[in-house]
């Protein structure tokens, strides 16, 4: 932190700005939006799923920009597009404009903003990759800690459209003018970065064929997208680790107002627990970063689905405020621990030369799962299902993903599959 504070601050600020397109933030305005447009929980969840799924498909193409554009230019472009999307969202007046607004917010918020800083961190650090990713993720943790309570308070005085007109000013003022300085390389960054690895690939000459599935550069294997999708570790191990946290965290946060009612607490009491949630997210993030650098991402990532199951069990079986408190503690760990470990695992298993296009496979999976869960849980809610059904669904998915990852990722690394 002392010698790399500039690039770490870049990652933290990008993570903070991504909150404009994150479910926990958008869902805070769900009551106002549903009221204006006359939507049910299930209908709003369905439109949210449509916009998010469209953004996931777009990421398959857009994510490859991280393999060709310098991080400085790409970050500036993505942040400006995110701010424009937020301004557009303030003018939602119909279902069509709602879907378009959600599509753009999810694409440039949760999708590309997260993609840019995690890819850059994974490329520029090797020995401290886990710690760098975990420190950068503190930006979104900070947003989660202050966002819900702040928005609930501001909505008591301001219209939701006014807030969405003002929110884009924060990234434009606090990040865009400083991106060039924050992204400059230092001698302490032991990863080659995009420029360095492209130079090494060019020096490799004919061995770096564009049609090769796995390219060897300086003795390290770098997988292309088509090789990754033929790897059984991807399907049986990493897909679950990518999709289940997105499904559970997004779905439960999206319907948090309904869950607060089922738990028998007020929305104010529910939102107050976000401070504890944020502290647990930070603890989980930092702990997972240390564990990744010590034991590798593969070994750590395979065991990080258990907090999701414990969070759902607590909210389901423990009544009142104690159950909500335990839910937020375990839910915080569940939100903070997997992201760092999974991002590091991608770089370890598949190399960093084509990390942009490889991560562009995983991003749509996570985004699609986060699109599916509000719709699925919203339909269950509209059909009259309660706490037990919602919690059992998430527990089963978490245990299934844990089993697959444990079987596939804790084995010794394999070659071409």
Secondary structure, DSSP 8 states (H G I E B T S, - for coil): --SSHHHHHHHHHHHHHGGGGSHHHHGGGHHHHHHHHT--HHHHHHHHHHHHHHHHHHHHHHGGGGGTS-HHHHHHHHHHHHHHHHHHHTT--SHHHHHHHHHHHIIIIIIIIHHHHHHHHHHH-STTHHHHHHHHTHHHHHHHHHHHHHHHHHTTTS-HHHHHHHHHHHHHHHTGGGHHHHT---TT--S-HHHHHHHHHHHHGGGS-TT-SEEEETTEEEE-HHHHTT-HHIIIIIHHHHHHHHHHHHHHHHTHHHHHHHHT--HHHHHHTHHHHHHHHHHHHHHHHHHHHHH-HHHHHTT-SHHHHHHHHHHHHS-HHHHHHHHHHHHHHHHHHHHHHHHHHHHHHH-STTHHHHHHHHHHHHHHHHHHHHHHHHHHHHTT--HHHHHHHHHHHHHHHHHHHHHHHSS------
